[in-house]
Amino acid sequence: MAKKKVKPKKPSERWKKYKVSGNKVERQKTCPKCGPGMFLGAHKDRVTCGNCHYTEFLKK
């Protein structure tokens, strides 16, 4: 049996999930259920938590 090819994975780009204003570091959108450690993934029409599957749909 032949081995499967491993697809290259895209890095998580954690530095894009924070915003620096003056001496403060602010987190971008986080999950209200899981707490400040879990970020919401941005999709075309929604933001989703990968841990608990919490979803917010964006208005058009």
Contacts in CASP RR format, 6 or more apart in sequence:
PFRMAT RR
TARGET T0000
AUTHOR 0000-0000-0000
METHOD contacts of the structure
MODEL  1
MAKKKVKPKKPSERWKKYKVSGNKVERQKTCPKCGPGMFLGAHKDRVTCG
NCHYTEFLKK
16 28 0 8 1.000
17 27 0 8 1.000
17 28 0 8 1.000
17 39 0 8 1.000
18 25 0 8 1.000
18 26 0 8 1.000
18 27 0 8 1.000
18 28 0 8 1.000
19 25 0 8 1.000
19 26 0 8 1.000
19 27 0 8 1.000
19 28 0 8 1.000
20 26 0 8 1.000
27 36 0 8 1.000
27 39 0 8 1.000
28 39 0 8 1.000
29 39 0 8 1.000
29 40 0 8 1.000
29 41 0 8 1.000
29 42 0 8 1.000
29 47 0 8 1.000
30 36 0 8 1.000
30 37 0 8 1.000
30 38 0 8 1.000
30 39 0 8 1.000
30 40 0 8 1.000
31 37 0 8 1.000
31 38 0 8 1.000
31 39 0 8 1.000
31 40 0 8 1.000
31 49 0 8 1.000
31 51 0 8 1.000
31 52 0 8 1.000
31 54 0 8 1.000
32 54 0 8 1.000
33 49 0 8 1.000
33 52 0 8 1.000
33 54 0 8 1.000
34 49 0 8 1.000
34 51 0 8 1.000
34 52 0 8 1.000
34 54 0 8 1.000
38 49 0 8 1.000
38 50 0 8 1.000
38 51 0 8 1.000
38 52 0 8 1.000
40 47 0 8 1.000
40 48 0 8 1.000
40 49 0 8 1.000
40 54 0 8 1.000
40 56 0 8 1.000
41 47 0 8 1.000
41 48 0 8 1.000
41 49 0 8 1.000
41 50 0 8 1.000
45 57 0 8 1.000
45 58 0 8 1.000
46 55 0 8 1.000
46 56 0 8 1.000
46 57 0 8 1.000
46 58 0 8 1.000
47 55 0 8 1.000
47 56 0 8 1.000
47 58 0 8 1.000
48 54 0 8 1.000
48 55 0 8 1.000
48 56 0 8 1.000
49 55 0 8 1.000
END
